[in-house]
Amino acid sequence: MARISKFETNGLNTPRPNGEWRAGLYVRLSREDGDRAESESVASQKALLSRFAEERNLPFEFYIDDGWSGTDFDRPSFRRMIADVTSKKINCVVVKDLSRFGRNYVESGKYLETVFPLFHVRFIAVNDGIDSEENPQSMNTVLVPFKNILNDEYCRDISVKVRSALDIRRKQGKFIGSFAAYGYRKDENDHNRLVVDETAAEIVREIYRKFLSGYSVLGIARELNGRGVPNPSVYRGGGGNNSGLWADSTVRRILTSEVYIGNLVQKKNEIVSYKIHVSRGVSEERRIRAEHTHEAIISEEDFNRVKSLLGRDTRTSPKSGTLSLFAGFLKCADCGRAMQKRTVKQPYKTYDYYVCSTYKKMHSTLCSKHAIRADALEEAVLEALNGYIAIAVNFERVKEQIGKTARDGVRERLNSELSAKTRERERVRGLLIDLYPDYKNGLLSREQYFALKEKYELRAEKIDAETEVLRAEIERNASGQSEAEAFAQSLVSYRGLRKLTRDAVTELVENIYVHENGEIDLCLRCKDALSAAEEFLRQHSFAQSSAVGGENIKVEI
């Protein structure tokens, strides 16, 4: 490259060339061409510009931004070129065309109309026939800003099309992202599809198991760090902070991500605009959600249990890695606030008890103590759950007696009634349609027309209401058994329960309310399924087999 010498200055900021132009040849391309160090287009731009400079004996230096958008001017080589302009190292800028210089109308105009004239910089756009020194009129024509506007509009149009195309692919359930979620990897044959990475997936399953068994989020992170399990960033080979340590936020993100039940929730962030390359969060309702796009690692039931638990007040002390048996489930029956666990240490014994947090924290006049021994509470809840488990076992036996024939008979009867209602609705609709022509032809008086119209409309409304009732009954008949079966399965799985566990509490219990008189209300998660099971049995003449329904158990301690 030819040596660039200093040039004289005339005034504070206006350099005057001493007969020699020193050129900066600027090259820009938005995307790289495969794995090549320089793309084909960059190479062609360099060849064009170097030939142009050599033919005019211009000393030059290249400034190349390969893979940088033209919508803003925060590009490394462009910044270096402008620094060389202001330090008077170069006094001529040469580009292939205006679009290579930039595609932002406002910023391009600022440099071409203000910055370059201020520093007496010659600007040349080879293919556009622009040369501010040899042909000043080429810079002063309306075509320059007009071309910049077109270049700007091109970027806006491309941005809209690219965003729309990506949204379409997201709605189709295709994965759009640089890295697969921890527990998955991209399919080698289809990078828009996720497949399970068993090594990481087992850690994800362990995180869910531990949380459901009573570990806190922080306790899980400590457990993983204690075993030296690499965090997601290190696992995928991206380094990571804190030497690959797990943070509680990472564990929580895994526990709340729908990707692990086979769903993709994408477009959580978006770029502000094609000119402002800053991302912002997207509201929940605007995110793009596609279900069952890939193999699930976690069951929906466990995911929903975790979601419910995370919404509860399950705070632990900083030193504790596990939650107490009833954390997040035990509440005062009068004020509704959580019960606090306390420990009493005496010379000969130590025991735990629960007390109303309003009474303990705020003021004794706002609520009463509602104190209850932890061991007595555990014994009462265990006894109550075993009672429900016995009912579930009986239900399983009754369900086997019902048989497919009885179910099919009920379904056929309901569908037949629905078909009859549909035919009747069509008949009434036809009568309503025929009324007006009869009225216009004089076959009906005005009074007769309005009287019949009101009659048929009322009949149509009644049929619609009866149809909705039938459809609801058909749906209950179809889903009642599955709900009942879910109820039975969740309870029967704990048959023979001898010691209450955190797993059993989180799966079966909705809330436990403690009264001042020592009674507790045990509200089960499956109380709606209990009602569905009772209704299912009633429809098949087995109502006498269920006597619990969805009521809470009251236990006196």
C-alpha positions in Angstrom: 0.0 0.0 0.0 1.2 3.5 -0.8 2.5 5.5 2.1 0.1 8.2 3.4 1.9 11.5 4.2 0.5 14.4 6.3 -1.2 17.2 4.6 -1.4 20.9 5.4 -4.4 22.5 7.1 -6.0 25.8 6.4 -8.1 27.0 9.4 -9.3 25.0 12.5 -11.2 22.1 10.9 -10.8 22.5 7.2 -7.9 20.5 5.8 -6.6 21.6 2.4 -5.0 18.8 0.3 -1.5 19.5 -0.9 -2.2 18.0 -4.3 -2.7 14.5 -3.0 -5.8 12.6 -2.1 -5.5 9.8 0.5 -8.4 7.4 0.0 -10.2 5.2 2.4 -11.9 2.4 0.4 -15.0 1.4 2.4 -16.5 -2.1 1.9 -19.6 -3.4 3.7 -21.8 -6.5 3.4 -24.6 -7.6 5.7 -24.0 -11.3 5.7 -21.0 -13.6 5.4 -20.8 -16.2 2.6 -20.6 -19.5 4.4 -17.4 -20.2 6.2 -15.1 -18.1 4.0 -13.0 -15.5 5.7 -14.3 -12.9 3.2 -17.5 -13.3 1.2 -17.7 -13.3 -2.6 -19.3 -9.8 -2.6 -16.6 -8.3 -0.3 -14.0 -9.7 -2.7 -15.7 -8.1 -5.7 -16.1 -4.8 -3.9 -12.4 -4.8 -3.0 -11.4 -5.6 -6.6 -13.7 -2.8 -8.0 -12.5 -0.1 -5.6 -8.8 -1.0 -5.7 -8.9 -0.9 -9.5 -10.6 2.5 -9.3 -8.0 3.9 -7.0 -5.0 2.5 -8.8 -6.2 3.9 -12.2 -6.3 7.4 -10.5 -3.0 6.9 -8.6 -4.8 7.3 -5.3 -3.0 6.0 -2.2 -5.6 4.0 -0.3 -6.4 1.8 2.7 -9.3 -0.6 3.1 -12.0 -0.4 5.7 -14.1 -3.6 5.7 -17.2 -4.3 7.6 -18.2 -7.9 6.6 -21.4 -9.1 8.2 -22.6 -5.6 9.4 -26.0 -4.1 8.7 -26.2 -0.7 7.0 -29.1 0.5 9.1 -26.9 2.0 11.7 -23.3 3.4 11.6 -22.0 1.6 14.8 -19.6 -0.6 12.7 -16.0 -1.2 13.8 -14.3 -0.4 10.5 -16.6 2.5 9.8 -15.8 4.0 13.2 -12.1 3.5 12.5 -12.5 5.3 9.1 -14.2 8.3 10.6 -11.5 8.5 13.3 -8.9 8.6 10.4 -11.0 11.3 8.7 -11.1 13.5 11.9 -7.4 12.9 12.5 -6.7 13.9 8.9 -5.1 10.6 8.0 -7.4 10.3 5.0 -9.3 12.9 3.0 -11.2 10.8 0.5 -13.9 8.1 1.0 -14.7 5.7 -1.8 -17.6 3.2 -1.9 -19.1 0.9 -4.5 -22.5 2.7 -4.2 -24.5 4.6 -1.7 -26.1 1.5 -0.2 -22.6 0.2 0.8 -22.1 3.4 2.7 -25.3 3.0 4.7 -29.0 2.4 4.5 -30.1 4.9 7.1 -31.4 8.0 5.3 -30.9 10.4 8.3 -27.4 9.2 9.2 -26.2 9.0 5.6 -27.3 12.5 5.0 -25.5 13.7 8.2 -22.2 12.4 7.0 -22.6 13.4 3.3 -24.0 16.8 3.9 -22.3 17.9 7.2 -19.4 15.8 8.4 -17.5 15.3 5.1 -17.9 18.9 3.9 -16.7 20.1 7.3 -13.5 18.1 7.0 -13.2 18.8 3.3 -13.5 15.1 2.5 -14.0 14.0 -1.0 -16.8 11.4 -1.4 -17.0 9.0 -4.3 -19.7 6.4 -5.0 -18.4 4.6 -8.1 -21.5 2.9 -9.5 -23.7 5.9 -8.7 -21.5 8.3 -10.6 -21.0 10.5 -7.5 -17.8 12.5 -7.0 -17.9 15.5 -4.7 -14.6 16.9 -6.1 -14.7 16.3 -9.8 -18.4 16.6 -10.2 -19.8 18.7 -7.3 -23.2 18.8 -8.9 -23.5 15.0 -8.5 -23.6 15.6 -4.7 -26.0 18.6 -4.8 -28.7 16.9 -6.8 -32.0 15.6 -5.3 -31.1 12.1 -6.5 -28.6 11.6 -3.6 -31.1 11.9 -0.8 -33.7 10.2 -2.9 -31.4 7.2 -3.4 -30.7 7.2 0.4 -34.5 7.1 1.0 -34.8 4.2 -1.3 -32.0 2.4 0.4 -33.6 3.1 3.8 -37.0 1.8 2.5 -35.3 -1.3 1.1 -34.1 -2.1 4.7 -37.5 -1.4 6.2 -39.2 -3.7 3.6 -36.7 -6.5 4.1 -37.1 -6.2 7.9 -40.8 -6.5 7.7 -40.6 -9.5 5.4 -38.0 -11.3 7.5 -40.0 -10.7 10.7 -43.2 -12.0 9.0 -41.3 -15.1 7.7 -39.9 -15.9 11.1 -43.3 -15.5 12.8 -44.8 -17.9 10.2 -42.2 -20.5 11.0 -42.7 -20.0 14.7 -46.5 -20.6 14.3 -45.7 -23.7 12.4 -43.9 -25.0 15.5 -40.4 -24.6 14.1 -37.6 -23.8 16.5 -36.1 -20.4 15.7 -33.1 -19.8 18.0 -29.3 -19.9 18.1 -29.1 -22.5 20.9 -31.5 -25.3 21.9 -32.8 -25.3 25.4 -30.9 -27.2 28.0 -32.0 -30.8 27.8 -32.4 -30.7 24.0 -30.2 -30.3 20.9 -31.0 -29.4 17.3 -31.9 -32.3 15.0 -28.9 -32.8 12.7 -31.3 -33.2 9.7 -33.6 -30.4 10.7 -32.2 -27.5 12.7 -35.7 -26.1 13.3 -36.6 -29.2 15.3 -35.6 -30.1 18.9 -34.6 -33.7 20.0 -33.9 -34.8 23.5 -30.3 -34.7 24.8 -30.5 -37.6 27.3 -27.5 -36.5 29.4 -28.9 -33.0 30.1 -32.5 -34.3 30.1 -31.7 -36.5 33.1 -30.6 -33.4 35.0 -33.8 -31.6 34.1 -35.9 -34.6 35.3 -33.8 -34.6 38.5 -34.5 -30.8 39.1 -38.2 -31.5 38.8 -38.1 -34.5 41.0 -36.2 -32.7 43.7 -38.4 -29.7 43.7 -41.6 -31.8 43.9 -40.0 -33.8 46.8 -39.4 -30.7 48.8 -36.1 -29.1 47.7 -36.1 -25.3 47.4 -34.9 -23.7 44.1 -31.7 -22.5 45.9 -31.3 -25.9 47.5 -31.3 -27.6 44.0 -28.7 -25.2 42.7 -26.5 -25.9 45.7 -26.9 -29.6 45.2 -25.9 -29.4 41.5 -22.9 -27.2 42.3 -21.8 -29.5 45.1 -21.7 -32.4 42.6 -19.9 -30.3 40.0 -22.6 -30.6 37.4 -21.8 -28.0 34.7 -24.5 -25.3 34.2 -26.3 -25.0 30.8 -23.9 -22.4 29.4 -20.8 -24.5 30.1 -22.5 -27.7 29.0 -23.1 -26.3 25.5 -19.5 -25.1 25.3 -20.2 -21.4 25.8 -18.2 -20.7 29.0 -20.6 -19.1 31.5 -20.2 -17.0 34.6 -19.0 -18.2 38.0 -16.9 -21.0 36.6 -20.0 -22.8 35.4 -22.0 -22.7 38.7 -25.7 -23.0 38.7 -27.7 -20.0 39.8 -31.2 -20.2 41.4 -32.5 -18.2 38.5 -31.3 -20.9 36.1 -33.1 -23.6 38.0 -36.3 -21.5 38.2 -36.1 -20.9 34.4 -36.0 -24.6 33.8 -38.9 -25.2 36.2 -41.1 -22.6 34.4 -40.3 -23.3 30.7 -43.0 -25.0 28.6 -40.3 -26.4 26.3 -40.0 -29.4 28.7 -43.6 -30.5 28.1 -43.1 -30.3 24.3 -44.3 -26.8 23.7 -42.5 -23.9 22.0 -43.1 -20.4 23.3 -41.1 -18.1 21.1 -40.7 -14.4 20.3 -40.1 -13.5 24.0 -38.0 -10.5 22.8 -38.0 -8.4 19.6 -35.8 -5.8 18.0 -37.2 -2.3 18.5 -36.9 -1.4 14.8 -34.6 -2.1 11.8 -32.7 1.1 12.7 -32.5 0.5 16.5 -30.8 -2.8 17.2 -32.0 -3.0 20.8 -34.2 -5.8 22.0 -37.2 -5.4 24.3 -39.5 -7.9 26.0 -42.7 -9.0 24.3 -45.9 -9.3 26.4 -47.3 -12.8 27.1 -50.3 -12.4 24.8 -48.1 -11.4 21.8 -45.7 -14.4 22.2 -46.1 -17.2 19.7 -47.0 -20.5 21.2 -47.1 -23.9 19.5 -48.0 -27.1 21.3 -46.6 -30.6 21.0 -43.8 -29.7 18.6 -41.2 -32.1 20.1 -40.7 -34.9 22.6 -41.5 -33.9 26.2 -39.1 -34.4 29.0 -41.5 -33.6 31.8 -45.2 -34.7 32.1 -47.8 -31.9 32.0 -49.1 -33.1 35.3 -45.7 -32.6 37.0 -45.2 -29.3 35.2 -48.5 -27.9 36.4 -47.8 -29.1 40.0 -44.5 -27.3 39.9 -46.2 -24.2 38.5 -48.7 -24.3 41.3 -46.0 -24.8 44.0 -43.9 -21.9 42.6 -46.9 -19.6 43.1 -47.1 -20.5 46.8 -45.4 -18.9 49.7 -42.6 -21.4 50.3 -39.8 -19.3 51.7 -37.0 -21.1 53.5 -34.2 -19.9 55.7 -31.0 -19.1 53.7 -29.2 -22.2 55.2 -32.0 -24.6 54.4 -32.0 -26.5 51.1 -35.4 -28.2 51.6 -38.9 -27.1 52.3 -41.0 -28.3 55.3 -43.7 -30.8 54.7 -46.6 -28.4 54.5 -44.8 -25.3 53.2 -47.1 -23.2 51.0 -50.2 -25.4 51.9 -51.0 -24.5 55.5 -53.2 -21.5 56.1 -55.2 -19.9 58.9 -58.9 -20.6 58.5 -59.9 -17.2 59.7 -57.5 -14.6 58.1 -56.3 -16.8 55.2 -52.6 -16.0 55.7 -49.9 -18.7 55.9 -49.0 -20.5 59.1 -45.5 -20.1 60.3 -43.4 -23.0 61.6 -41.7 -22.7 64.9 -39.5 -25.0 67.0 -39.7 -25.4 70.7 -36.6 -26.7 72.4 -37.0 -28.0 75.9 -34.5 -29.9 78.1 -36.1 -33.3 77.4 -37.8 -32.8 74.0 -37.9 -30.7 70.9 -41.0 -30.3 68.8 -42.3 -28.2 65.9 -45.6 -26.3 65.8 -47.4 -23.9 63.4 -48.9 -20.6 64.3 -50.8 -17.9 62.4 -48.4 -15.4 60.8 -50.9 -12.6 61.3 -50.9 -13.3 65.0 -47.2 -13.7 65.2 -46.0 -10.9 62.9 -48.6 -8.2 63.0 -50.6 -8.0 66.2 -52.4 -10.4 68.5 -55.6 -8.4 68.1 -55.8 -9.0 64.4 -56.1 -12.8 64.6 -55.8 -15.6 67.2 -53.0 -18.0 67.6 -54.4 -21.1 65.8 -51.4 -23.1 67.1 -51.1 -26.7 66.1 -48.5 -29.3 66.7 -46.6 -30.4 63.6 -46.7 -34.1 64.5 -50.4 -34.1 65.3 -51.2 -32.3 62.0 -49.1 -34.8 60.1 -50.9 -37.7 61.7 -54.4 -36.2 61.0 -53.6 -35.4 57.3 -52.2 -38.9 56.8 -55.3 -40.5 58.3 -57.6 -38.3 56.1 -55.7 -39.1 52.9 -55.8 -42.8 53.6 -59.6 -42.4 53.8 -59.7 -40.8 50.4 -57.4 -43.5 49.1 -59.8 -46.2 50.3 -62.6 -44.5 48.3 -60.5 -44.3 45.2 -59.7 -48.1 45.5 -63.5 -48.8 45.7 -64.1 -46.5 42.7 -61.6 -48.5 40.7 -63.5 -51.7 41.5 -66.9 -50.1 40.6 -65.5 -48.7 37.4 -64.6 -52.2 36.2 -68.2 -53.3 36.7 -69.7 -50.6 34.5 -68.4 -51.9 31.2 -68.2 -50.4 27.8 -71.8 -51.4 26.8 -73.4 -49.1 29.4 -71.2 -46.2 28.5 -71.9 -46.6 24.8 -75.7 -46.8 25.5 -75.6 -43.4 27.4 -73.6 -41.9 24.6 -76.0 -43.1 21.9 -79.0 -41.8 23.8 -77.5 -38.4 24.2 -76.4 -38.1 20.6 -79.8 -39.2 19.4 -81.5 -36.5 21.5 -79.0 -33.9 20.1 -79.7 -34.9 16.5 -83.5 -34.5 17.2 -82.9 -31.1 18.6 -80.8 -30.1 15.6 -83.5 -31.2 13.2 -86.2 -29.3 15.2 -84.0 -26.2 15.1 -83.7 -26.4 11.4 -87.5 -26.8 11.0 -88.2 -23.7 13.2 -85.6 -21.7 11.2 -87.4 -22.6 8.0 -90.7 -21.4 9.4 -89.1 -18.1 10.4 -87.7 -17.7 6.9 -91.1 -18.4 5.3 -93.0 -15.9 7.4 -92.0 -12.7 5.7 -92.8 -13.8 2.1 -96.3 -14.9 3.4 -96.7 -11.5 5.1 -95.6 -9.6 1.9 -98.0 -11.6 -0.2 -100.9 -10.9 2.0 -101.3 -14.4 3.4 -100.7 -13.1 6.9 -101.9 -9.9 8.6 -99.4 -7.7 10.3 -100.6 -8.9 13.7 -100.4 -12.5 12.7 -96.9 -12.1 11.3 -95.5 -10.5 14.5 -97.3 -13.0 16.7 -95.9 -16.0 14.8 -92.5 -14.4 14.5 -92.3 -14.0 18.3 -93.5 -17.5 18.9 -91.0 -19.1 16.6 -88.1 -17.0 17.9 -89.0 -18.0 21.5 -89.1 -21.6 20.4 -85.7 -21.3 18.7 -84.2 -19.8 21.8 -85.6 -22.7 23.9 -84.2 -25.3 21.5 -80.8 -23.6 21.6 -80.7 -23.7 25.4 -81.8 -27.3 25.5 -79.1 -28.1 22.9 -76.4 -26.5 25.0 -77.5 -28.6 28.0 -77.3 -31.8 25.9 -73.8 -30.9 24.6 -72.6 -30.2 28.1 -74.0 -33.6 29.3 -72.3 -35.3 26.4 -69.0 -33.7 27.3 -69.4 -34.6 30.9 -70.2 -38.2 30.0 -67.1 -38.3 27.8 -64.8 -36.6 30.2 -66.4 -37.8 33.5 -64.7 -41.2 33.3 -61.3 -39.8 32.5 -61.6 -37.3 35.3 -62.7 -40.0 37.6 -59.9 -42.3 36.5 -57.4 -39.5 37.0 -58.8 -39.0 40.5 -58.5 -42.7 41.2 -55.0 -43.1 39.7 -53.5 -40.2 41.7 -54.9 -41.5 44.9 -54.5 -45.2 44.4 -50.8 -44.7 43.6 -50.4 -43.8 47.3 -52.2 -46.9 48.5 -50.6 -48.2 51.7 -49.2 -44.7 52.6 -47.7 -45.0 56.1 -45.7 -41.8 56.3 -46.7 -38.5 54.8 -44.2 -37.2 52.2 -43.8 -33.8 50.5 -44.6 -35.6 47.2 -48.0 -36.8 48.5 -48.9 -33.3 49.8 -48.0 -31.5 46.6 -49.8 -34.0 44.4 -53.0 -34.5 46.4 -53.5 -31.4 48.6 -54.8 -28.0 47.5 -54.8 -26.3 50.9 -55.0 -27.1 54.6 -56.9 -24.6 56.8 -56.4 -24.6 60.5 -59.2 -23.5 62.9 -58.7 -22.0 66.3 -60.7 -24.9 67.9 -58.2 -27.5 66.6 -60.1 -28.6 63.5 -58.5 -28.6 60.1 -60.1 -28.4 56.6 -58.3 -30.6 54.2 -59.0 -29.5 50.6 -57.8 -31.9 47.9 -56.6 -31.0 44.5 -58.8 -33.6 43.0 -62.0 -32.5 44.6 -63.5 -31.6 41.2 -62.6 -35.1 40.0 -64.3 -36.5 43.1 -67.5 -34.7 42.0 -67.1 -35.9 38.4 -66.6 -39.5 39.6 -69.7 -39.3 41.8 -71.7 -37.9 38.8 -70.3 -40.6 36.6 -71.4 -43.3 39.0 -74.8 -41.7 39.5 -75.5 -41.7 35.7 -74.7 -45.5 35.7 -76.8 -46.2 38.9 -73.8 -46.6 41.1 -74.4 -43.4 43.2 -74.5 -45.4 46.4 -70.8 -46.3 45.9 -69.6 -42.7 46.4 -70.5 -40.7 49.4 -67.7 -38.1 49.5 -68.2 -35.8 46.5 -66.0 -32.7 46.6 -66.4 -31.7 50.2 -63.4 -31.0 52.5 -62.6 -33.4 55.3 -62.9 -31.9 58.7 -60.6 -33.4 61.3 -60.5 -32.6 65.0 -57.1 -32.7 66.6 
